Amino acid sequence: MTTYTYETVPLIPGVEPVRLEVRQAMTDAPLTRHPETGERIRRVITGGYGLLGVGDRKAPPPAATGGHCCGAGCGCCAG
């Protein structure tokens, strides 16, 4: 089971949405109504985590033919 974040869809301008978490199977359709109040809700896409800037990555050296990856100078790469 996966925990998804949802938030209410306020009908009155200026009212802050309320967030809630719901455990669902990945195959379940997203909810459109709060399970307890019946108020409209929407699923919130939240950021996960990733590894950025790990290690020392350097660009590969330019190809021997014309400095382009394909050698044709056709603009298919940033050479």
PDB file with SEQRES, HELIX, SHEET and CRYST1 records, atoms N, CA, C and O in Angstrom:
SEQRES   1 A   79  MET THR THR TYR THR TYR GLU THR VAL PRO LEU ILE PRO          
SEQRES   2 A   79  GLY VAL GLU PRO VAL ARG LEU GLU VAL ARG GLN ALA MET          
SEQRES   3 A   79  THR ASP ALA PRO LEU THR ARG HIS PRO GLU THR GLY GLU          
SEQRES   4 A   79  ARG ILE ARG ARG VAL ILE THR GLY GLY TYR GLY LEU LEU          
SEQRES   5 A   79  GLY VAL GLY ASP ARG LYS ALA PRO PRO PRO ALA ALA THR          
SEQRES   6 A   79  GLY GLY HIS CYS CYS GLY ALA GLY CYS GLY CYS CYS ALA          
SEQRES   7 A   79  GLY                                                          
SHEET    1 AA1 3 ARG A  19  GLN A  24  0                                        
SHEET    2 AA1 3 THR A   2  THR A   8 -1                                        
SHEET    3 AA1 3 ILE A  41  VAL A  44 -1                                        
CRYST1    1.000    1.000    1.000  90.00  90.00  90.00 P 1           1          
ATOM      1  N   MET A   1       0.842  -1.187   0.000  1.00  0.00           N  
ATOM      2  CA  MET A   1       0.000   0.000   0.000  1.00  0.00           C  
ATOM      3  C   MET A   1       0.881   1.242   0.000  1.00  0.00           C  
ATOM      4  O   MET A   1       1.942   1.278   0.624  1.00  0.00           O  
ATOM      5  N   THR A   2       0.421   2.236  -0.702  1.00  0.00           N  
ATOM      6  CA  THR A   2       1.140   3.495  -0.833  1.00  0.00           C  
ATOM      7  C   THR A   2       0.365   4.587  -0.104  1.00  0.00           C  
ATOM      8  O   THR A   2      -0.866   4.564  -0.080  1.00  0.00           O  
ATOM      9  N   THR A   3       1.069   5.529   0.481  1.00  0.00           N  
ATOM     10  CA  THR A   3       0.420   6.661   1.125  1.00  0.00           C  
ATOM     11  C   THR A   3       0.431   7.834   0.158  1.00  0.00           C  
ATOM     12  O   THR A   3       1.491   8.289  -0.271  1.00  0.00           O  
ATOM     13  N   TYR A   4      -0.754   8.316  -0.179  1.00  0.00           N  
ATOM     14  CA  TYR A   4      -0.897   9.460  -1.079  1.00  0.00           C  
ATOM     15  C   TYR A   4      -1.338  10.677  -0.286  1.00  0.00           C  
ATOM     16  O   TYR A   4      -2.061  10.562   0.703  1.00  0.00           O  
ATOM     17  N   THR A   5      -0.890  11.854  -0.735  1.00  0.00           N  
ATOM     18  CA  THR A   5      -1.289  13.112  -0.113  1.00  0.00           C  
ATOM     19  C   THR A   5      -2.408  13.724  -0.944  1.00  0.00           C  
ATOM     20  O   THR A   5      -2.305  13.820  -2.167  1.00  0.00           O  
ATOM     21  N   TYR A   6      -3.458  14.129  -0.283  1.00  0.00           N  
ATOM     22  CA  TYR A   6      -4.587  14.808  -0.909  1.00  0.00           C  
ATOM     23  C   TYR A   6      -4.790  16.134  -0.207  1.00  0.00           C  
ATOM     24  O   TYR A   6      -4.324  16.325   0.916  1.00  0.00           O  
ATOM     25  N   GLU A   7      -5.492  17.064  -0.873  1.00  0.00           N  
ATOM     26  CA  GLU A   7      -5.879  18.302  -0.223  1.00  0.00           C  
ATOM     27  C   GLU A   7      -7.285  18.658  -0.640  1.00  0.00           C  
ATOM     28  O   GLU A   7      -7.730  18.327  -1.739  1.00  0.00           O  
ATOM     29  N   THR A   8      -7.984  19.343   0.262  1.00  0.00           N  
ATOM     30  CA  THR A   8      -9.346  19.760  -0.028  1.00  0.00           C  
ATOM     31  C   THR A   8      -9.337  20.842  -1.097  1.00  0.00           C  
ATOM     32  O   THR A   8      -8.341  21.540  -1.284  1.00  0.00           O  
ATOM     33  N   VAL A   9     -10.454  20.972  -1.793  1.00  0.00           N  
ATOM     34  CA  VAL A   9     -10.612  22.004  -2.819  1.00  0.00           C  
ATOM     35  C   VAL A   9     -11.610  23.018  -2.255  1.00  0.00           C  
ATOM     36  O   VAL A   9     -12.820  22.823  -2.368  1.00  0.00           O  
ATOM     37  N   PRO A  10     -11.108  24.103  -1.645  1.00  0.00           N  
ATOM     38  CA  PRO A  10     -12.018  25.079  -1.026  1.00  0.00           C  
ATOM     39  C   PRO A  10     -12.904  25.764  -2.074  1.00  0.00           C  
ATOM     40  O   PRO A  10     -12.445  26.120  -3.159  1.00  0.00           O  
ATOM     41  N   LEU A  11     -14.158  25.937  -1.731  1.00  0.00           N  
ATOM     42  CA  LEU A  11     -15.092  26.624  -2.617  1.00  0.00           C  
ATOM     43  C   LEU A  11     -15.103  28.126  -2.382  1.00  0.00           C  
ATOM     44  O   LEU A  11     -15.576  28.888  -3.225  1.00  0.00           O  
ATOM     45  N   ILE A  12     -14.578  28.553  -1.233  1.00  0.00           N  
ATOM     46  CA  ILE A  12     -14.548  29.974  -0.874  1.00  0.00           C  
ATOM     47  C   ILE A  12     -13.128  30.501  -1.096  1.00  0.00           C  
ATOM     48  O   ILE A  12     -12.172  29.947  -0.553  1.00  0.00           O  
ATOM     49  N   PRO A  13     -12.982  31.571  -1.894  1.00  0.00           N  
ATOM     50  CA  PRO A  13     -11.648  32.134  -2.125  1.00  0.00           C  
ATOM     51  C   PRO A  13     -10.998  32.562  -0.811  1.00  0.00           C  
ATOM     52  O   PRO A  13     -11.654  33.119   0.070  1.00  0.00           O  
ATOM     53  N   GLY A  14      -9.706  32.292  -0.698  1.00  0.00           N  
ATOM     54  CA  GLY A  14      -8.949  32.678   0.474  1.00  0.00           C  
ATOM     55  C   GLY A  14      -8.902  31.615   1.562  1.00  0.00           C  
ATOM     56  O   GLY A  14      -8.119  31.733   2.504  1.00  0.00           O  
ATOM     57  N   VAL A  15      -9.729  30.579   1.448  1.00  0.00           N  
ATOM     58  CA  VAL A  15      -9.713  29.507   2.441  1.00  0.00           C  
ATOM     59  C   VAL A  15      -8.570  28.557   2.092  1.00  0.00           C  
ATOM     60  O   VAL A  15      -8.448  28.117   0.949  1.00  0.00           O  
ATOM     61  N   GLU A  16      -7.744  28.247   3.071  1.00  0.00           N  
ATOM     62  CA  GLU A  16      -6.599  27.371   2.853  1.00  0.00           C  
ATOM     63  C   GLU A  16      -7.060  25.919   2.722  1.00  0.00           C  
ATOM     64  O   GLU A  16      -7.914  25.467   3.485  1.00  0.00           O  
ATOM     65  N   PRO A  17      -6.496  25.187   1.752  1.00  0.00           N  
ATOM     66  CA  PRO A  17      -6.829  23.768   1.652  1.00  0.00           C  
ATOM     67  C   PRO A  17      -6.244  22.990   2.826  1.00  0.00           C  
ATOM     68  O   PRO A  17      -5.212  23.366   3.382  1.00  0.00           O  
ATOM     69  N   VAL A  18      -6.905  21.922   3.189  1.00  0.00           N  
ATOM     70  CA  VAL A  18      -6.459  21.057   4.278  1.00  0.00           C  
ATOM     71  C   VAL A  18      -5.878  19.793   3.653  1.00  0.00           C  
ATOM     72  O   VAL A  18      -6.501  19.184   2.783  1.00  0.00           O  
ATOM     73  N   ARG A  19      -4.692  19.401   4.091  1.00  0.00           N  
ATOM     74  CA  ARG A  19      -4.044  18.203   3.542  1.00  0.00           C  
ATOM     75  C   ARG A  19      -4.340  16.985   4.413  1.00  0.00           C  
ATOM     76  O   ARG A  19      -4.494  17.086   5.631  1.00  0.00           O  
ATOM     77  N   LEU A  20      -4.415  15.832   3.747  1.00  0.00           N  
ATOM     78  CA  LEU A  20      -4.603  14.568   4.444  1.00  0.00           C  
ATOM     79  C   LEU A  20      -3.840  13.490   3.682  1.00  0.00           C  
ATOM     80  O   LEU A  20      -3.543  13.639   2.497  1.00  0.00           O  
ATOM     81  N   GLU A  21      -3.533  12.417   4.375  1.00  0.00           N  
ATOM     82  CA  GLU A  21      -2.840  11.295   3.750  1.00  0.00           C  
ATOM     83  C   GLU A  21      -3.764  10.090   3.757  1.00  0.00           C  
ATOM     84  O   GLU A  21      -4.448   9.820   4.744  1.00  0.00           O  
ATOM     85  N   VAL A  22      -3.774   9.365   2.635  1.00  0.00           N  
ATOM     86  CA  VAL A  22      -4.635   8.196   2.481  1.00  0.00           C  
ATOM     87  C   VAL A  22      -3.793   7.045   1.960  1.00  0.00           C  
ATOM     88  O   VAL A  22      -3.040   7.199   0.999  1.00  0.00           O  
ATOM     89  N   ARG A  23      -3.925   5.890   2.599  1.00  0.00           N  
ATOM     90  CA  ARG A  23      -3.220   4.683   2.133  1.00  0.00           C  
ATOM     91  C   ARG A  23      -4.096   4.005   1.093  1.00  0.00           C  
ATOM     92  O   ARG A  23      -5.251   3.669   1.354  1.00  0.00           O  
ATOM     93  N   GLN A  24      -3.518   3.808  -0.113  1.00  0.00           N  
ATOM     94  CA  GLN A  24      -4.233   3.178  -1.212  1.00  0.00           C  
ATOM     95  C   GLN A  24      -3.290   2.267  -1.966  1.00  0.00           C  
ATOM     96  O   GLN A  24      -2.071   2.433  -1.911  1.00  0.00           O  
ATOM     97  N   ALA A  25      -3.854   1.310  -2.665  1.00  0.00           N  
ATOM     98  CA  ALA A  25      -3.064   0.507  -3.590  1.00  0.00           C  
ATOM     99  C   ALA A  25      -2.747   1.369  -4.804  1.00  0.00           C  
ATOM    100  O   ALA A  25      -3.514   2.269  -5.148  1.00  0.00           O  
ATOM    101  N   MET A  26      -1.634   1.098  -5.445  1.00  0.00           N  
ATOM    102  CA  MET A  26      -1.246   1.884  -6.621  1.00  0.00           C  
ATOM    103  C   MET A  26      -2.248   1.725  -7.760  1.00  0.00           C  
ATOM    104  O   MET A  26      -2.336   2.590  -8.632  1.00  0.00           O  
ATOM    105  N   THR A  27      -2.993   0.646  -7.761  1.00  0.00           N  
ATOM    106  CA  THR A  27      -3.967   0.398  -8.824  1.00  0.00           C  
ATOM    107  C   THR A  27      -5.309   1.074  -8.557  1.00  0.00           C  
ATOM    108  O   THR A  27      -6.161   1.109  -9.445  1.00  0.00           O  
ATOM    109  N   ASP A  28      -5.517   1.613  -7.352  1.00  0.00           N  
ATOM    110  CA  ASP A  28      -6.769   2.303  -7.028  1.00  0.00           C  
ATOM    111  C   ASP A  28      -6.836   3.644  -7.753  1.00  0.00           C  
ATOM    112  O   ASP A  28      -5.821   4.315  -7.940  1.00  0.00           O  
ATOM    113  N   ALA A  29      -8.035   4.019  -8.154  1.00  0.00           N  
ATOM    114  CA  ALA A  29      -8.242   5.326  -8.786  1.00  0.00           C  
ATOM    115  C   ALA A  29      -8.073   6.419  -7.728  1.00  0.00           C  
ATOM    116  O   ALA A  29      -8.375   6.195  -6.556  1.00  0.00           O  
ATOM    117  N   PRO A  30      -7.588   7.609  -8.134  1.00  0.00           N  
ATOM    118  CA  PRO A  30      -7.460   8.715  -7.178  1.00  0.00           C  
ATOM    119  C   PRO A  30      -8.827   9.082  -6.593  1.00  0.00           C  
ATOM    120  O   PRO A  30      -9.843   9.025  -7.285  1.00  0.00           O  
ATOM    121  N   LEU A  31      -8.839   9.455  -5.327  1.00  0.00           N  
ATOM    122  CA  LEU A  31     -10.078   9.876  -4.685  1.00  0.00           C  
ATOM    123  C   LEU A  31     -10.481  11.257  -5.177  1.00  0.00           C  
ATOM    124  O   LEU A  31      -9.626  12.067  -5.535  1.00  0.00           O  
ATOM    125  N   THR A  32     -11.782  11.526  -5.197  1.00  0.00           N  
ATOM    126  CA  THR A  32     -12.286  12.852  -5.560  1.00  0.00           C  
ATOM    127  C   THR A  32     -13.059  13.478  -4.413  1.00  0.00           C  
ATOM    128  O   THR A  32     -13.344  14.675  -4.434  1.00  0.00           O  
ATOM    129  N   ARG A  33     -13.406  12.664  -3.393  1.00  0.00           N  
ATOM    130  CA  ARG A  33     -14.141  13.149  -2.225  1.00  0.00           C  
ATOM    131  C   ARG A  33     -13.461  12.684  -0.946  1.00  0.00           C  
ATOM    132  O   ARG A  33     -12.929  11.575  -0.884  1.00  0.00           O  
ATOM    133  N   HIS A  34     -13.481  13.531   0.066  1.00  0.00           N  
ATOM    134  CA  HIS A  34     -12.916  13.200   1.379  1.00  0.00           C  
ATOM    135  C   HIS A  34     -13.681  11.993   1.921  1.00  0.00           C  
ATOM    136  O   HIS A  34     -14.912  11.992   1.912  1.00  0.00           O  
ATOM    137  N   PRO A  35     -12.968  10.965   2.393  1.00  0.00           N  
ATOM    138  CA  PRO A  35     -13.646   9.751   2.841  1.00  0.00           C  
ATOM    139  C   PRO A  35     -14.580   9.959   4.036  1.00  0.00           C  
ATOM    140  O   PRO A  35     -15.496   9.160   4.233  1.00  0.00           O  
ATOM    141  N   GLU A  36     -14.374  11.004   4.833  1.00  0.00           N  
ATOM    142  CA  GLU A  36     -15.215  11.225   6.015  1.00  0.00           C  
ATOM    143  C   GLU A  36     -16.231  12.344   5.829  1.00  0.00           C  
ATOM    144  O   GLU A  36     -17.369  12.226   6.283  1.00  0.00           O  
ATOM    145  N   THR A  37     -15.830  13.439   5.161  1.00  0.00           N  
ATOM    146  CA  THR A  37     -16.709  14.607   5.058  1.00  0.00           C  
ATOM    147  C   THR A  37     -17.421  14.716   3.716  1.00  0.00           C  
ATOM    148  O   THR A  37     -18.435  15.407   3.615  1.00  0.00           O  
ATOM    149  N   GLY A  38     -16.914  14.053   2.690  1.00  0.00           N  
ATOM    150  CA  GLY A  38     -17.511  14.154   1.364  1.00  0.00           C  
ATOM    151  C   GLY A  38     -17.075  15.394   0.591  1.00  0.00           C  
ATOM    152  O   GLY A  38     -17.492  15.601  -0.549  1.00  0.00           O  
ATOM    153  N   GLU A  39     -16.228  16.224   1.220  1.00  0.00           N  
ATOM    154  CA  GLU A  39     -15.726  17.434   0.561  1.00  0.00           C  
ATOM    155  C   GLU A  39     -14.829  17.049  -0.615  1.00  0.00           C  
ATOM    156  O   GLU A  39     -14.154  16.020  -0.578  1.00  0.00           O  
ATOM    157  N   ARG A  40     -14.829  17.885  -1.662  1.00  0.00           N  
ATOM    158  CA  ARG A  40     -13.983  17.610  -2.829  1.00  0.00           C  
ATOM    159  C   ARG A  40     -12.515  17.657  -2.444  1.00  0.00           C  
ATOM    160  O   ARG A  40     -12.087  18.533  -1.692  1.00  0.00           O  
ATOM    161  N   ILE A  41     -11.740  16.699  -2.972  1.00  0.00           N  
ATOM    162  CA  ILE A  41     -10.303  16.662  -2.732  1.00  0.00           C  
ATOM    163  C   ILE A  41      -9.583  16.370  -4.039  1.00  0.00           C  
ATOM    164  O   ILE A  41     -10.183  15.900  -5.006  1.00  0.00           O  
ATOM    165  N   ARG A  42      -8.291  16.656  -4.051  1.00  0.00           N  
ATOM    166  CA  ARG A  42      -7.446  16.341  -5.211  1.00  0.00           C  
ATOM    167  C   ARG A  42      -6.127  15.782  -4.697  1.00  0.00           C  
ATOM    168  O   ARG A  42      -5.660  16.126  -3.611  1.00  0.00           O  
ATOM    169  N   ARG A  43      -5.538  14.902  -5.517  1.00  0.00           N  
ATOM    170  CA  ARG A  43      -4.250  14.317  -5.144  1.00  0.00           C  
ATOM    171  C   ARG A  43      -3.161  15.345  -5.374  1.00  0.00           C  
ATOM    172  O   ARG A  43      -3.164  16.058  -6.378  1.00  0.00           O  
ATOM    173  N   VAL A  44      -2.229  15.413  -4.435  1.00  0.00           N  
ATOM    174  CA  VAL A  44      -1.122  16.359  -4.519  1.00  0.00           C  
ATOM    175  C   VAL A  44       0.126  15.579  -4.922  1.00  0.00           C  
ATOM    176  O   VAL A  44       0.454  14.559  -4.316  1.00  0.00           O  
ATOM    177  N   ILE A  45       0.808  16.060  -5.935  1.00  0.00           N  
ATOM    178  CA  ILE A  45       2.070  15.454  -6.351  1.00  0.00           C  
ATOM    179  C   ILE A  45       3.168  16.085  -5.511  1.00  0.00           C  
ATOM    180  O   ILE A  45       3.433  17.283  -5.612  1.00  0.00           O  
ATOM    181  N   THR A  46       3.796  15.274  -4.690  1.00  0.00           N  
ATOM    182  CA  THR A  46       4.858  15.780  -3.830  1.00  0.00           C  
ATOM    183  C   THR A  46       6.201  15.307  -4.352  1.00  0.00           C  
ATOM    184  O   THR A  46       6.287  14.303  -5.058  1.00  0.00           O  
ATOM    185  N   GLY A  47       7.238  16.032  -4.001  1.00  0.00           N  
ATOM    186  CA  GLY A  47       8.583  15.679  -4.444  1.00  0.00           C  
ATOM    187  C   GLY A  47       9.137  14.526  -3.637  1.00  0.00           C  
ATOM    188  O   GLY A  47       8.898  14.417  -2.435  1.00  0.00           O  
ATOM    189  N   GLY A  48       9.851  13.703  -4.288  1.00  0.00           N  
ATOM    190  CA  GLY A  48      10.542  12.627  -3.602  1.00  0.00           C  
ATOM    191  C   GLY A  48      11.944  13.084  -3.291  1.00  0.00           C  
ATOM    192  O   GLY A  48      12.167  14.253  -2.978  1.00  0.00           O  
ATOM    193  N   TYR A  49      12.864  12.196  -3.373  1.00  0.00           N  
ATOM    194  CA  TYR A  49      14.244  12.579  -3.179  1.00  0.00           C  
ATOM    195  C   TYR A  49      15.061  11.967  -4.302  1.00  0.00           C  
ATOM    196  O   TYR A  49      14.670  10.961  -4.896  1.00  0.00           O  
ATOM    197  N   GLY A  50      16.161  12.563  -4.576  1.00  0.00           N  
ATOM    198  CA  GLY A  50      17.037  12.062  -5.623  1.00  0.00           C  
ATOM    199  C   GLY A  50      18.466  12.402  -5.275  1.00  0.00           C  
ATOM    200  O   GLY A  50      18.736  13.164  -4.347  1.00  0.00           O  
ATOM    201  N   LEU A  51      19.339  11.848  -6.005  1.00  0.00           N  
ATOM    202  CA  LEU A  51      20.751  12.121  -5.786  1.00  0.00           C  
ATOM    203  C   LEU A  51      21.228  13.046  -6.894  1.00  0.00           C  
ATOM    204  O   LEU A  51      21.272  12.665  -8.064  1.00  0.00           O  
ATOM    205  N   LEU A  52      21.576  14.235  -6.517  1.00  0.00           N  
ATOM    206  CA  LEU A  52      22.049  15.215  -7.481  1.00  0.00           C  
ATOM    207  C   LEU A  52      23.470  15.610  -7.120  1.00  0.00           C  
ATOM    208  O   LEU A  52      23.794  15.798  -5.947  1.00  0.00           O  
ATOM    209  N   GLY A  53      24.298  15.732  -8.115  1.00  0.00           N  
ATOM    210  CA  GLY A  53      25.652  16.193  -7.892  1.00  0.00           C  
ATOM    211  C   GLY A  53      26.541  15.190  -7.190  1.00  0.00           C  
ATOM    212  O   GLY A  53      27.514  15.574  -6.542  1.00  0.00           O  
ATOM    213  N   VAL A  54      26.229  13.928  -7.303  1.00  0.00           N  
ATOM    214  CA  VAL A  54      27.039  12.904  -6.660  1.00  0.00           C  
ATOM    215  C   VAL A  54      28.159  12.494  -7.603  1.00  0.00           C  
ATOM    216  O   VAL A  54      27.910  12.189  -8.769  1.00  0.00           O  
ATOM    217  N   GLY A  55      29.366  12.485  -7.114  1.00  0.00           N  
ATOM    218  CA  GLY A  55      30.494  12.065  -7.939  1.00  0.00           C  
ATOM    219  C   GLY A  55      31.034  13.208  -8.783  1.00  0.00           C  
ATOM    220  O   GLY A  55      30.574  14.345  -8.678  1.00  0.00           O  
ATOM    221  N   ASP A  56      31.993  12.899  -9.603  1.00  0.00           N  
ATOM    222  CA  ASP A  56      32.641  13.887 -10.459  1.00  0.00           C  
ATOM    223  C   ASP A  56      32.427  13.481 -11.901  1.00  0.00           C  
ATOM    224  O   ASP A  56      33.243  12.764 -12.481  1.00  0.00           O  
ATOM    225  N   ARG A  57      31.325  13.941 -12.482  1.00  0.00           N  
ATOM    226  CA  ARG A  57      31.012  13.580 -13.860  1.00  0.00           C  
ATOM    227  C   ARG A  57      31.565  14.648 -14.792  1.00  0.00           C  
ATOM    228  O   ARG A  57      31.335  15.841 -14.597  1.00  0.00           O  
ATOM    229  N   LYS A  58      32.275  14.217 -15.772  1.00  0.00           N  
ATOM    230  CA  LYS A  58      32.822  15.135 -16.762  1.00  0.00           C  
ATOM    231  C   LYS A  58      32.247  14.774 -18.121  1.00  0.00           C  
ATOM    232  O   LYS A  58      31.934  13.615 -18.391  1.00  0.00           O  
ATOM    233  N   ALA A  59      32.115  15.765 -18.956  1.00  0.00           N  
ATOM    234  CA  ALA A  59      31.615  15.522 -20.309  1.00  0.00           C  
ATOM    235  C   ALA A  59      32.630  14.686 -21.069  1.00  0.00           C  
ATOM    236  O   ALA A  59      33.834  14.838 -20.865  1.00  0.00           O  
ATOM    237  N   PRO A  60      32.161  13.807 -21.940  1.00  0.00           N  
ATOM    238  CA  PRO A  60      33.097  13.011 -22.735  1.00  0.00           C  
ATOM    239  C   PRO A  60      33.870  13.915 -23.685  1.00  0.00           C  
ATOM    240  O   PRO A  60      33.359  14.960 -24.088  1.00  0.00           O  
ATOM    241  N   PRO A  61      35.077  13.541 -24.047  1.00  0.00           N  
ATOM    242  CA  PRO A  61      35.844  14.374 -24.968  1.00  0.00           C  
ATOM    243  C   PRO A  61      35.172  14.411 -26.333  1.00  0.00           C  
ATOM    244  O   PRO A  61      34.484  13.460 -26.701  1.00  0.00           O  
ATOM    245  N   PRO A  62      35.357  15.500 -27.099  1.00  0.00           N  
ATOM    246  CA  PRO A  62      34.755  15.577 -28.429  1.00  0.00           C  
ATOM    247  C   PRO A  62      35.278  14.461 -29.327  1.00  0.00           C  
ATOM    248  O   PRO A  62      36.408  13.997 -29.181  1.00  0.00           O  
ATOM    249  N   ALA A  63      34.435  14.050 -30.247  1.00  0.00           N  
ATOM    250  CA  ALA A  63      34.834  12.999 -31.186  1.00  0.00           C  
ATOM    251  C   ALA A  63      35.971  13.510 -32.064  1.00  0.00           C  
ATOM    252  O   ALA A  63      36.128  14.716 -32.249  1.00  0.00           O  
ATOM    253  N   ALA A  64      36.752  12.597 -32.596  1.00  0.00           N  
ATOM    254  CA  ALA A  64      37.924  12.964 -33.395  1.00  0.00           C  
ATOM    255  C   ALA A  64      37.534  13.608 -34.718  1.00  0.00           C  
ATOM    256  O   ALA A  64      38.353  14.298 -35.324  1.00  0.00           O  
ATOM    257  N   THR A  65      36.309  13.403 -35.179  1.00  0.00           N  
ATOM    258  CA  THR A  65      35.914  13.932 -36.487  1.00  0.00           C  
ATOM    259  C   THR A  65      35.033  15.165 -36.319  1.00  0.00           C  
ATOM    260  O   THR A  65      33.825  15.043 -36.114  1.00  0.00           O  
ATOM    261  N   GLY A  66      35.615  16.318 -36.401  1.00  0.00           N  
ATOM    262  CA  GLY A  66      34.860  17.561 -36.417  1.00  0.00           C  
ATOM    263  C   GLY A  66      34.359  18.047 -35.069  1.00  0.00           C  
ATOM    264  O   GLY A  66      33.674  19.068 -35.015  1.00  0.00           O  
ATOM    265  N   GLY A  67      34.671  17.361 -33.982  1.00  0.00           N  
ATOM    266  CA  GLY A  67      34.243  17.819 -32.674  1.00  0.00           C  
ATOM    267  C   GLY A  67      32.783  17.547 -32.358  1.00  0.00           C  
ATOM    268  O   GLY A  67      32.283  17.999 -31.328  1.00  0.00           O  
ATOM    269  N   HIS A  68      32.092  16.821 -33.220  1.00  0.00           N  
ATOM    270  CA  HIS A  68      30.690  16.492 -32.961  1.00  0.00           C  
ATOM    271  C   HIS A  68      30.560  15.018 -32.654  1.00  0.00           C  
ATOM    272  O   HIS A  68      31.360  14.200 -33.107  1.00  0.00           O  
ATOM    273  N   CYS A  69      29.541  14.687 -31.878  1.00  0.00           N  
ATOM    274  CA  CYS A  69      29.368  13.290 -31.463  1.00  0.00           C  
ATOM    275  C   CYS A  69      29.114  12.388 -32.655  1.00  0.00           C  
ATOM    276  O   CYS A  69      29.518  11.225 -32.654  1.00  0.00           O  
ATOM    277  N   CYS A  70      28.445  12.916 -33.673  1.00  0.00           N  
ATOM    278  CA  CYS A  70      28.155  12.078 -34.843  1.00  0.00           C  
ATOM    279  C   CYS A  70      29.173  12.314 -35.955  1.00  0.00           C  
ATOM    280  O   CYS A  70      29.237  11.547 -36.916  1.00  0.00           O  
ATOM    281  N   GLY A  71      29.964  13.371 -35.825  1.00  0.00           N  
ATOM    282  CA  GLY A  71      30.989  13.657 -36.823  1.00  0.00           C  
ATOM    283  C   GLY A  71      30.486  14.392 -38.046  1.00  0.00           C  
ATOM    284  O   GLY A  71      31.280  14.768 -38.908  1.00  0.00           O  
ATOM    285  N   ALA A  72      29.164  14.609 -38.141  1.00  0.00           N  
ATOM    286  CA  ALA A  72      28.629  15.243 -39.341  1.00  0.00           C  
ATOM    287  C   ALA A  72      28.461  16.741 -39.207  1.00  0.00           C  
ATOM    288  O   ALA A  72      28.277  17.430 -40.210  1.00  0.00           O  
ATOM    289  N   GLY A  73      28.518  17.259 -37.997  1.00  0.00           N  
ATOM    290  CA  GLY A  73      28.332  18.689 -37.801  1.00  0.00           C  
ATOM    291  C   GLY A  73      26.918  19.109 -38.138  1.00  0.00           C  
ATOM    292  O   GLY A  73      26.699  20.232 -38.592  1.00  0.00           O  
ATOM    293  N   CYS A  74      25.959  18.233 -37.926  1.00  0.00           N  
ATOM    294  CA  CYS A  74      24.571  18.485 -38.324  1.00  0.00           C  
ATOM    295  C   CYS A  74      23.784  19.240 -37.254  1.00  0.00           C  
ATOM    296  O   CYS A  74      22.627  19.594 -37.484  1.00  0.00           O  
ATOM    297  N   GLY A  75      24.377  19.491 -36.106  1.00  0.00           N  
ATOM    298  CA  GLY A  75      23.679  20.198 -35.054  1.00  0.00           C  
ATOM    299  C   GLY A  75      22.888  19.288 -34.131  1.00  0.00           C  
ATOM    300  O   GLY A  75      22.112  19.767 -33.305  1.00  0.00           O  
ATOM    301  N   CYS A  76      23.075  17.980 -34.262  1.00  0.00           N  
ATOM    302  CA  CYS A  76      22.320  17.058 -33.410  1.00  0.00           C  
ATOM    303  C   CYS A  76      22.885  17.002 -31.997  1.00  0.00           C  
ATOM    304  O   CYS A  76      22.276  16.414 -31.104  1.00  0.00           O  
ATOM    305  N   CYS A  77      24.025  17.601 -31.799  1.00  0.00           N  
ATOM    306  CA  CYS A  77      24.607  17.614 -30.457  1.00  0.00           C  
ATOM    307  C   CYS A  77      25.181  19.002 -30.201  1.00  0.00           C  
ATOM    308  O   CYS A  77      25.317  19.815 -31.116  1.00  0.00           O  
ATOM    309  N   ALA A  78      25.506  19.250 -28.962  1.00  0.00           N  
ATOM    310  CA  ALA A  78      26.057  20.551 -28.599  1.00  0.00           C  
ATOM    311  C   ALA A  78      27.573  20.481 -28.600  1.00  0.00           C  
ATOM    312  O   ALA A  78      28.200  20.526 -27.541  1.00  0.00           O  
ATOM    313  N   GLY A  79      28.148  20.375 -29.747  1.00  0.00           N  
ATOM    314  CA  GLY A  79      29.590  20.197 -29.816  1.00  0.00           C  
ATOM    315  C   GLY A  79      30.334  21.391 -30.042  1.00  0.00           C  
ATOM    316  O   GLY A  79      31.562  21.348 -30.117  1.00  0.00           O  
TER     317      GLY A  79                                                      
END                                                                             
